[in-house]
Amino acid sequence: MSWHWRTIATVWLLAIIGAILTGVLATPASALGWIGLTLAGCTLVTLGLQIATGTKEGYVKRVTLSITGAMVILVVATVVVCVVYGAARLLSWIS
């Protein structure tokens, strides 16, 4: 079962990369949309990777861990993006 963790960690890494790219490249108006698309991509990759393993035992657990982990990562990224964009907007309003 230990090699299954690689497929779960791959999805989590994809979520981290997507969150970083969203924070760096997206505009404040489109950031939440890109976070949602990142979660959709992580879901598709999860299903593909878990089906590709060809192992029935633990399928639901692996999919749940992958998607839940990606969701937690993206929730944290959403909070960070909102705080950063909110602080930048507040500073521009004060100036």
C-alpha positions in Angstrom: 0.0 0.0 0.0 2.9 2.4 0.5 3.3 3.0 -3.2 -0.3 4.2 -3.3 0.9 7.2 -1.3 2.8 8.4 -4.3 -0.4 8.8 -6.3 -2.0 10.7 -3.4 1.1 12.9 -3.0 1.1 13.6 -6.7 -2.3 15.1 -6.5 -1.3 17.2 -3.5 1.7 18.4 -5.3 -0.4 19.3 -8.3 -2.7 21.3 -5.9 0.3 23.2 -4.5 1.6 24.0 -7.9 -1.8 25.2 -9.1 -2.2 27.3 -6.0 1.2 29.0 -6.5 0.6 29.6 -10.1 -2.8 31.1 -9.4 -1.4 33.3 -6.7 1.3 34.6 -9.0 -0.4 34.8 -12.3 -4.1 35.4 -11.7 -5.8 38.7 -11.4 -7.8 39.4 -8.2 -11.0 39.1 -10.1 -10.1 35.7 -11.6 -8.2 34.1 -8.7 -11.1 32.2 -7.2 -12.1 30.8 -10.6 -8.7 29.5 -11.2 -8.6 27.9 -7.7 -11.8 26.1 -8.6 -10.4 24.9 -11.9 -7.3 23.7 -10.1 -9.6 21.6 -7.8 -11.4 20.2 -10.8 -8.1 19.3 -12.4 -7.0 17.6 -9.2 -10.2 15.6 -9.1 -9.7 14.4 -12.7 -6.1 13.5 -12.1 -7.0 11.7 -8.9 -9.6 9.5 -10.7 -7.2 8.8 -13.5 -4.3 7.9 -11.2 -6.4 5.7 -9.0 -8.0 3.8 -11.9 -4.6 3.4 -13.4 -3.3 1.6 -10.3 -5.6 -1.3 -11.1 -6.1 -2.0 -7.4 -9.7 -2.2 -6.1 -8.8 -2.4 -2.4 -8.8 1.0 -0.8 -9.9 2.8 -3.9 -12.5 5.0 -2.1 -10.0 5.8 0.7 -7.3 6.8 -1.8 -9.6 9.0 -3.8 -11.0 10.6 -0.6 -7.5 11.3 0.7 -6.4 12.8 -2.6 -9.3 15.1 -3.1 -9.6 16.1 0.6 -5.9 16.9 0.8 -6.1 18.9 -2.4 -9.2 20.7 -1.1 -7.4 21.6 2.2 -4.4 22.9 0.3 -6.6 25.0 -2.0 -8.7 26.4 0.9 -5.4 27.6 2.6 -4.3 29.1 -0.8 -7.7 30.8 -1.1 -7.3 32.4 2.3 -3.8 33.5 1.6 -4.8 35.0 -1.8 -7.7 36.8 -0.3 -5.6 38.3 2.5 -2.8 39.4 0.1 -5.2 40.9 -2.4 -7.3 42.5 0.4 -4.2 44.0 2.0 -3.0 45.3 -1.4 -6.4 46.9 -2.0 -6.5 48.4 1.4 -3.0 49.9 1.0 -3.9 51.4 -2.3 -7.0 52.8 -0.9 -5.1 54.4 2.0 -2.5 56.0 -0.2 
